Amino acid sequence: MSEGKGMGGWLKTALGGLAGLCSGAVLMYLTPLVNSVVKPATPLANFETRRDGLAVTFHNLSTGPKNVQGWWDFGDGSALEPVVPDREEVTHTYQRPGDYTVKLSLRNSVGEANERSVTLQLDTPAATTQSPQIRSLDVVPLSPEQYAPATFRVATDVNNAQFCVWDLDANRPLEVNDDPANRRERLVTFERPGRYVIKLAAFNGTQHDQRSAAVDVRPPPSGCLTAVLTVTDRATGVDRAERAYSFGVSYPPDQPGSSYHFNATAPARSGYLVADVRVQYPKGAGPGFSGKSALTVDTGALSLPHARNLTLQREADGKAVRLTGDLVRAGKEVPPGAVIPVVLVEERRRAVNHPSVQVMASLCGTRTAHLMLPPLPRNWVEAKRDVRFELREGNRVVWQGTEVPHGVVINLTGRRCIVNGTQEGEHVHLTLRDAGTNVGAR
């Protein structure tokens, strides 16, 4: 019996050792097989750049598994942009010149990561190749007689100009207009008789265009009045700009379940508020808010099969736009990501106190004098105007008020005259007629 028991123990020991040897052998040969067949390759981040001014295109040259999770960090504080496997190029536009460190980070499904960083030195973009063009410079007198003082309406049509310079006459300083598209019409008054040459030059980088127009101002006949309209404007100037922005969202690898709800924010630039936002679809930008409080994103048009319920909403204070939605995945697939390109429309409001503008005309005999209220710039809102009228005989003010003169009786060089005025929109028409015997001014 003892011999049998000894034999049984020996067999158990032998069988256990054999099993251990077999397991070790299996693991020794199986581990390389698992690593080569099941475990994905380690990604190797790499990219090249192509520049067009401040717009930089990044071409993804990374190697390794195609289904990796990754991010572009453009180094300017903008939102990270997910790497999309089927998208080899991504373009980012920087707001200003400078040095930026761009980083591409990749990670495979088992957490192995790799990244590459490149420093970009972006200079001020060269001026556009389009030359500035002054298509027209029209100078029209408000009163056809052009008696001094005479006011002219000057209208321009300028293309491709960064700024314009006005030279009105030798006794006035040069005027620089850095927003030619906004101020296409102005009023210019010449108080003394003579010939004046109005010159306009438009600049774009080192290129320029110029035009000029001459006007003649005639001496007024004796016994004329000078009508003066003085306008002082206060308003709110609205500067509006558009910029491209991309929301980048990705499914966190440690997020349980098959759905991830995200909440991403695009802040407005410093000093600006978001006025509107439009989604950049492949066929063009979609509609903005248009009075609505929220905007639904068409995920089908953006080819985002893993995205659901994407909604854009402007913050109540206007300082940001918020994107909410869900990312979904099936089974154990690589966590999905999504890029939603938009155009942010931003506004900056500022108080504007415009210097007083004087419009003058000679009021002579039976002729009608014409005055015109100065046109408001296109980006002004909530304008408030202070208007004052004066009638002068030489340098002496014989009447003044805040309304168009009507039925005003004055004594002009020994004769009794009546001034009547009417206003039609921005235009004021004044007539002077003899009323008989001499009386004191009223």
C-alpha positions in Angstrom: 0.0 0.0 0.0 2.8 2.4 0.8 4.5 1.5 -2.4 1.3 2.3 -4.3 0.8 5.6 -2.6 4.4 6.5 -3.5 3.8 5.6 -7.1 0.7 7.8 -7.2 2.5 10.9 -5.7 5.3 10.5 -8.2 2.8 10.4 -11.1 1.1 13.6 -9.9 4.4 15.4 -9.6 5.5 14.3 -13.1 2.2 15.3 -14.7 2.3 18.7 -13.0 5.8 19.4 -14.2 5.0 18.3 -17.7 1.9 20.6 -17.7 4.2 23.5 -16.6 6.7 22.8 -19.3 3.9 22.7 -21.9 2.4 26.0 -20.7 5.7 27.8 -20.8 6.4 26.5 -24.3 3.0 27.6 -25.5 3.4 31.1 -24.0 6.9 31.4 -25.4 5.8 30.7 -28.9 2.3 32.3 -28.6 3.4 35.8 -27.3 5.2 36.9 -30.5 2.3 35.6 -32.5 -0.2 37.7 -30.5 2.1 40.8 -30.7 2.4 40.5 -34.4 -1.2 39.6 -35.2 -3.4 41.1 -32.5 -1.4 44.1 -31.1 -1.5 47.1 -33.4 1.7 48.8 -34.6 3.0 51.8 -32.7 2.1 55.0 -34.7 4.8 57.3 -35.9 3.7 61.0 -36.2 5.0 63.0 -39.1 3.7 65.8 -41.3 4.8 68.5 -43.8 3.5 72.1 -44.2 2.5 74.2 -47.1 1.9 78.0 -46.5 -0.1 80.7 -48.2 0.3 83.8 -46.1 -1.2 83.1 -42.7 -3.1 80.0 -44.0 -1.1 76.8 -43.4 -2.0 73.4 -44.8 -0.7 70.4 -42.9 -0.2 67.1 -44.8 -0.3 64.1 -42.6 2.6 61.7 -43.4 2.2 59.5 -40.3 2.8 55.7 -40.5 1.3 52.9 -38.4 -2.3 51.7 -38.1 -4.9 53.8 -39.9 -7.4 53.8 -37.1 -5.6 55.9 -34.5 -6.8 58.6 -32.2 -4.9 61.9 -32.5 -5.0 65.7 -32.3 -3.6 68.7 -34.1 -2.4 71.5 -31.8 -1.8 74.5 -33.9 -0.1 76.4 -31.1 -2.2 79.6 -31.2 -4.7 78.8 -28.5 -7.4 77.6 -30.9 -9.3 74.4 -30.2 -7.5 71.1 -30.7 -8.6 69.4 -34.0 -9.0 65.6 -34.1 -7.1 63.6 -36.7 -9.6 62.1 -39.2 -8.2 58.9 -40.7 -9.5 59.5 -44.2 -8.4 63.2 -44.2 -4.8 63.6 -45.2 -4.7 67.4 -45.1 -6.0 70.0 -42.8 -5.8 73.8 -43.2 -5.5 76.3 -40.4 -5.5 80.1 -40.7 -3.6 82.1 -38.1 -4.9 85.5 -37.1 -1.5 87.3 -37.0 2.2 86.7 -37.8 4.4 85.1 -35.2 6.1 81.9 -34.1 3.9 78.9 -33.5 4.7 75.4 -32.3 2.5 72.9 -34.1 2.2 69.4 -32.6 0.6 66.2 -34.0 -0.1 63.6 -31.3 -1.2 60.0 -32.1 -2.2 57.1 -30.0 -3.2 53.5 -31.0 -5.9 51.4 -29.4 -3.6 50.0 -26.7 -2.4 53.4 -25.5 1.0 53.6 -27.3 1.6 57.3 -28.2 3.9 59.2 -30.5 4.1 62.9 -31.4 5.9 65.4 -33.5 6.4 69.2 -33.0 7.4 71.8 -35.6 7.9 75.5 -35.0 6.5 77.8 -37.7 7.7 81.3 -38.3 4.9 83.2 -40.0 5.7 86.6 -41.4 3.3 89.4 -42.5 1.5 88.1 -45.6 2.6 89.8 -48.8 0.1 92.3 -50.3 -2.5 90.9 -52.6 -1.5 90.7 -56.2 -4.6 92.6 -57.2 -3.8 96.2 -57.9 -6.0 98.9 -56.3 -8.4 100.6 -58.7 -10.2 103.9 -58.5 -13.1 103.2 -60.8 -14.7 106.6 -60.4 -14.3 110.0 -58.7 -17.4 112.1 -59.2 -17.5 115.7 -57.9 -21.0 117.3 -58.1 -21.8 120.8 -56.7 -24.9 121.1 -54.5 -25.7 124.4 -56.0 -25.2 124.7 -59.8 -23.9 128.3 -59.6 -20.9 127.2 -57.5 -20.7 130.6 -55.7 -18.3 130.7 -52.8 -18.7 129.2 -50.3 -19.6 126.1 -52.3 -20.1 122.5 -51.1 -19.5 119.5 -53.4 -20.7 116.0 -53.1 -17.8 113.6 -53.8 -18.6 110.0 -54.6 -15.9 107.3 -55.2 -15.8 103.7 -56.2 -12.6 102.0 -55.1 -11.6 98.4 -55.3 -8.7 96.4 -53.7 -7.5 99.2 -51.5 -6.1 98.9 -48.0 -6.3 102.6 -47.5 -6.9 105.9 -49.4 -5.3 109.4 -49.1 -7.2 112.6 -49.9 -5.5 115.9 -51.0 -8.2 118.5 -51.1 -6.1 121.7 -51.4 -2.8 123.1 -50.3 -4.3 124.7 -47.2 -5.6 121.5 -45.7 -3.7 118.5 -44.3 -3.8 115.2 -46.1 -6.6 112.9 -45.0 -6.1 109.1 -44.7 -9.1 106.8 -44.9 -8.3 103.2 -43.8 -11.8 101.9 -44.7 -12.4 102.9 -48.3 -15.3 100.5 -48.8 -17.2 102.0 -45.9 -17.0 105.7 -46.8 -17.7 106.1 -50.5 -19.4 109.5 -50.3 -18.5 112.7 -48.6 -19.1 116.5 -48.7 -16.3 119.0 -49.3 -16.7 122.7 -48.9 -14.5 125.5 -50.4 -15.1 128.9 -48.7 -13.2 131.1 -51.1 -13.4 131.6 -54.9 -10.8 129.8 -57.0 -9.9 126.6 -58.8 -9.4 123.5 -56.6 -8.0 120.1 -57.6 -9.4 117.2 -55.5 -6.9 114.3 -55.6 -7.4 110.7 -54.4 -4.8 108.0 -54.1 -5.5 104.3 -53.3 -2.9 102.0 -51.9 -2.4 98.3 -51.6 1.0 97.3 -50.4 3.5 98.8 -52.9 0.9 99.3 -55.6 -1.3 102.4 -56.0 -3.8 104.1 -58.2 -4.7 107.8 -58.3 -7.3 110.2 -59.8 -8.0 113.9 -59.7 -10.9 116.2 -60.5 -10.8 120.0 -60.8 -13.6 122.3 -59.6 -14.1 126.1 -60.0 -15.7 128.2 -57.2 -17.0 131.6 -58.4 -17.1 134.9 -56.5 -20.7 135.5 -55.2 -22.6 138.6 -56.5 -23.2 141.5 -54.0 -26.1 141.3 -51.7 -25.8 137.5 -51.0 -26.4 135.6 -47.8 -24.3 132.6 -46.7 -26.3 129.6 -45.5 -24.4 127.4 -43.1 -25.5 123.9 -42.0 -23.4 122.5 -39.1 -23.9 118.8 -38.3 -22.4 117.0 -35.3 -22.9 113.2 -35.2 -22.8 110.7 -32.3 -23.2 107.1 -33.1 -22.2 103.5 -32.4 -19.6 102.2 -34.8 -20.0 98.5 -35.6 -16.9 96.6 -36.8 -17.8 93.2 -38.2 -15.3 90.4 -39.2 -15.5 86.7 -40.1 -13.1 84.0 -39.2 -12.9 80.3 -39.7 -13.0 78.0 -36.7 -13.1 74.2 -36.3 -14.8 72.4 -33.4 -12.8 69.2 -32.7 -14.3 66.5 -30.5 -13.2 63.0 -29.8 -14.6 60.0 -27.9 -12.5 59.6 -24.7 -10.8 56.1 -24.7 -11.8 55.5 -21.1 -15.4 56.5 -21.6 -17.7 53.5 -20.8 -20.7 52.7 -22.8 -21.5 53.4 -26.5 -22.4 57.1 -26.3 -20.5 60.2 -25.2 -22.2 63.6 -24.8 -19.9 66.5 -25.4 -20.1 70.3 -24.9 -17.5 72.4 -26.8 -17.1 76.2 -26.8 -15.7 78.6 -29.4 -14.9 81.9 -27.7 -15.1 85.2 -29.4 -11.9 87.3 -29.9 -11.0 89.7 -27.3 -13.2 92.8 -27.5 -15.7 91.2 -29.9 -19.0 89.4 -29.5 -20.4 86.6 -31.6 -23.2 87.9 -33.9 -23.8 84.8 -36.0 -22.3 81.5 -37.0 -22.5 79.4 -40.2 -21.5 75.8 -40.7 -19.0 75.3 -43.5 -20.5 72.4 -45.5 -18.6 70.9 -48.5 -21.0 72.7 -50.9 -20.7 76.1 -49.1 -21.6 77.8 -45.8 -25.1 77.1 -44.4 -27.6 79.6 -43.0 -26.9 81.4 -39.7 -29.1 81.9 -36.7 -31.5 84.3 -38.6 -33.4 85.2 -35.4 -33.4 81.6 -34.1 -31.8 80.8 -30.7 -30.2 77.5 -31.9 -28.8 76.0 -35.2 -29.0 72.3 -36.1 -25.9 70.8 -37.8 -26.5 68.5 -40.8 -24.3 65.6 -39.9 -25.1 63.8 -43.1 -23.8 66.7 -45.2 -20.5 66.7 -43.2 -20.2 62.9 -43.5 -20.1 62.4 -39.7 -21.7 59.0 -39.2 -20.7 58.8 -35.5 -22.2 62.2 -34.6 -25.8 62.8 -33.4 -27.9 65.8 -32.3 -25.3 68.5 -33.1 -26.6 71.9 -32.1 -24.9 75.3 -32.2 -26.1 77.9 -29.7 -24.9 81.4 -28.9 -24.2 82.3 -25.3 -26.5 84.8 -23.8 -23.7 87.3 -23.3 -22.5 86.8 -26.9 -18.9 85.9 -25.8 -18.9 82.4 -27.2 -20.7 79.8 -29.4 -21.5 76.4 -27.8 -21.6 73.1 -29.7 -23.4 70.2 -28.1 -24.1 66.7 -29.3 -23.2 63.0 -29.0 -20.6 60.7 -30.4 -21.6 57.0 -30.7 -19.5 53.9 -31.3 -20.2 50.2 -32.0 -18.5 47.5 -30.0 -14.8 47.9 -29.5 -14.0 50.0 -32.5 -11.5 52.8 -32.3 -13.1 55.7 -30.5 -14.5 58.1 -33.1 -13.9 61.8 -33.6 -15.5 64.6 -35.5 -14.5 68.0 -36.9 -17.2 70.6 -37.4 -15.9 73.6 -39.4 -17.8 76.9 -38.9 -17.5 80.6 -39.8 -17.8 82.9 -36.8 -19.3 86.3 -37.4 -18.0 88.7 -34.7 -18.9 92.3 -33.9 -17.2 95.0 -32.0 -19.1 98.1 -31.0 -17.6 101.4 -30.0 -18.8 104.9 -29.4 -18.1 107.4 -32.2 -18.1 111.2 -31.8 -17.6 112.6 -35.3 -16.2 116.1 -35.7 -18.7 118.8 -36.8 -19.1 119.0 -40.6 -20.2 122.3 -42.2 -22.1 122.6 -45.4 -22.3 126.0 -47.0 -24.1 127.7 -49.9 -24.5 131.2 -51.2 -28.1 132.5 -51.2 -28.3 135.1 -53.9 -31.3 136.9 -55.5 -34.0 134.5 -56.7 -31.7 131.5 -57.0 -32.2 128.5 -54.8 -29.4 127.4 -52.4 -29.0 123.7 -51.8 -27.6 122.1 -48.6 -27.2 118.5 -47.8 -26.8 116.5 -44.6 -23.5 114.6 -44.6 -23.9 110.8 -45.3 -23.4 108.4 -42.5 -20.8 105.7 -42.7 -22.3 102.3 -43.4 -21.1 100.7 -40.2 -22.8 103.3 -37.9 -25.9 102.5 -36.0 -28.0 104.4 -33.4 -26.8 107.7 -34.8 -27.9 111.0 -33.1 -27.5 114.3 -35.0 -27.2 117.8 -33.7 -28.1 120.2 -36.5 -27.7 124.0 -36.5 -28.6 126.5 -39.3 -27.1 129.9 -39.7 -27.6 132.8 -42.1 -24.6 135.1 -42.4 -24.1 138.5 -44.1 -20.3 138.5 -44.5 -18.9 137.4 -41.2 -22.0 138.6 -39.2 -24.6 136.0 -38.1 -28.1 137.5 -38.9 -30.1 134.4 -37.9 -29.5 130.9 -36.3 -31.6 128.0 -35.2 -32.0 124.3 -35.0 -34.8 124.0 -37.6 -34.8 124.8 -41.3 -35.4 128.5 -41.7 -38.9 129.3 -42.9 -40.5 132.7 -43.1 -37.4 134.3 -41.6 -37.3 138.1 -42.2 -33.9 139.8 -42.3 -32.5 143.2 -43.3 -30.0 142.6 -46.1 -28.1 145.7 -47.3 -31.0 148.0 -46.8 -33.7 145.8 -48.1 -36.3 143.6 -46.4 -35.9 139.9 -47.3 -37.6 136.7 -46.5 -35.9 133.3 -46.4 -37.9 130.1 -46.8 -36.6 126.6 -46.6 -37.8 123.1 -47.2 -36.3 119.7 -46.4 -36.6 116.6 -48.6 -34.9 113.7 -47.0 -31.2 114.6 -46.7 -31.5 117.7 -48.9 -32.4 121.3 -47.8 -33.5 123.9 -50.3 -33.5 127.7 -49.4 -34.9 130.6 -51.3 -34.4 134.4 -50.8 -37.0 136.9 -52.0 -37.4 140.7 -51.6 -40.2 141.6 -49.2 -40.3 145.4 -49.7 -39.3 148.2 -47.2 -36.4 148.1 -44.8 -37.2 146.6 -41.3 -35.0 145.2 -38.5 -33.9 141.6 -38.7 -36.1 139.0 -36.9 
